[in-house]
């Protein structure tokens, strides 16, 4: 059970949060310009890596804010937490 | 008691409190302070169970949680009985009833014991190999396998006990109240840390507290005396919270741990009333210190499993702590110095020790020299080649080892014994460390795995870390704790410790016998009956990974989880394959460390607290009016209101007829409601719904359909424009929370530039929906000054009015196809407004209807229910709802997906209506639809999603999803059922009032 440091509320138990999958997949601004393959790339394709993965988390049973988490999937260590809209840090 | 097995005047057993208990129907006695195991042993009972596979007689082997054999059925009550309880862990209480498991008719005469003689036919993988073929016989095999699997009996009635959960937070959590844990607790407390100390036994102190030899000393005091003072000190320490009878079950990431405390299991049944039985602590610790100690290993030799064969440390504990002799003629078999402590305890208690058999050539440590000086016979460089005695050991045959230690030489010597104390060295309890993700390293010197790397803020100390001698335990615990807590000095820096130091070490994983291995039974895992032979067979058959060997031979898979067996299994694999044990690795240790009852896991979440449920403000009225309820999401919704013993069908027919012919009323409070405000609210709606919202005027309502980004229908509902930048969105009852979080997600992550705020107001309002031809008259009676004319208050519009002081939002919207008004009031007025409607509607025979009638009424109109007629694979086009997709909008959620190659396929499943050829035949929801049922395999074209008998149309109607359904209108198809085939015709989805005339009354 993780202890997650919500950037708005502080450290809280994982049970207050939900994971929203891979981070930094921006919704295309002009979907109609995309062919099926390009749209499928946005819609379906997600990484599943061993190592540091950038993910979105939501403090669902708290402030309801979304934020980004860099987590090492091999040991679940959270390396860094940063707000929505911020660029992923170099790790 | 014919034999004199009790040693009097032991401090931990209260001989003034005699307790009676019943074992296998026989009444016996023990004392307060005994465990069930020590009480049985004091009655000269070793044989307590039969092994799992061969049904061999087995006795008490240990004194702790590693016990593989003495697992009993406690209690004989259908609700309270508990299987697989370790006799070594349960404290004796007055009136305890226990029985042996896995034997029939009795533990003394067990029919299954024949398996012992069939054992050459039952090698590892026997079940896998034998019951593979023929496949059609599986059902017959299963009956017998199920019968021979499992040990105890589960309770058959509901657990009447109370269980509790509690959160705990601390600076330092210390697991294990032995000497190393205690000293770490004191050091941490002296540094002003909040300490939580867990001990699974009744008393603190671990094994040192009953240590009775004169060799080990701390600060020139007898070590146990020194320890008692430390414990007193700790008990009075305000920084330290102590929880005894509390065992750690699981160590999760981020220092989150679960511990279970026994609160009443040691009390007699009558004293347990209204007390919480067990408590589960959910602990979040800043730092964790593991001081769980070590468990002694047995040795692996031929027939090493007879009753009376016990761990040397257990024999010592039964004497020194419980005052119980495990036998009157003892032999010790060891490969290390620790068993010599048992020798001293036997000697001191005046118990006969016939000999010590040691596989080492010699040892000259202080403790061994002391034993030598007592004149006790020691057979150096000898092993036990065999043992005798079916239900209790009576002889051991010993032989000399050859130079390599892989064979025996010379003459066999037989020694009498009724108790054989064995010691094969010690294994640190690293279970918790590895559960938490820590990596182990192998220590070649002691043949143990010790904690190495961890990502967590944790420390292992004492014998859990691999320190076994008292000076190492104390000095390293002090040093490591100080470093871990970043402390310069402690009060224990000058501690003086004296103890015997072991100099000679020798370890043989599988001891030789004069018989060939194939003729012997050297057991590794006592509970699962796996032997060294099974391991070798698995290796011969090509299994290499230790995880595969474990599963093939079931070594370490019993309720003891291989606490005794695992190291020997690894050792034998390493020896056989010429591998270093460190390279083999260990099998994975998984929580719980010791089994938990289901009651402890669920805690208070039983019965009505199993899951939360939500009630509408009108709930009591529905209850008073005989409503039957159904669960929709977490809500309890009125399902139908049976009158005078009506069936559901009858009630629904009556309710729906009333709604169509005069008036009906529905509690619609459960619909999700989201308040949307902000200057970009309109733009937001345009982006989340498929249809256009730009031209919606204040006071008007509009139906919207929401898709997922993959183009599939996600939710629907009516949204009302309350003000220029203010909307009230309704969602489906079950989808409310998900819609809310999805919208919030888009707002925060994709469109942060939009000025929009969302508030969930589902609970803030109660909604009564009045429908039917007389709805307008009823509303008019309640709101006398409200203009209800179609010009002033048309369909799909909204008005805000007051009823006295109550603010009412009235929407004229319809899910039934009838003229219909939804009155929304603040939740606390919900029941008032509902009763007001019932009162006003009396003269029109207003009829409350539930969700079932609502479903029927909307199905007559062909309105979908998201989640019933859709399943996450339906696009709006599939639903024949093309009209709701805006052609003008550049983008909305899911738009691009509506023309992916897959979503534009014409042979997708599409929503259609179905009419049965026999109008009285009602289809079953979920029934498959086919064209030809004779051509195998039968081609499934789709299935029925909604089906009802319409009293208004006097025929059965159904909605269905059907491959290429749009093209199939008018086609005859078949719905095959188990006893008949129903003929149907594909129809339009709207069955009633295609012209929408009823909507205006």
Interface residues (C-beta under 8 A of the other chain):
Chain A: X1 X2 X3 X13 X14 X18 X20 X26 X27 X30 X31 X32 X34 X36 X39 X40 X43 X56 X58 X60 X64 X65 X66 X75 X76 X77 X84 X85
Chain B: X252 X253 X254 X255 X256 X284 X437 X455 X709 X710 X741 X744 X745 X748 X749 X750 X752 X890 X891 X895 X896 X897 X900 X901
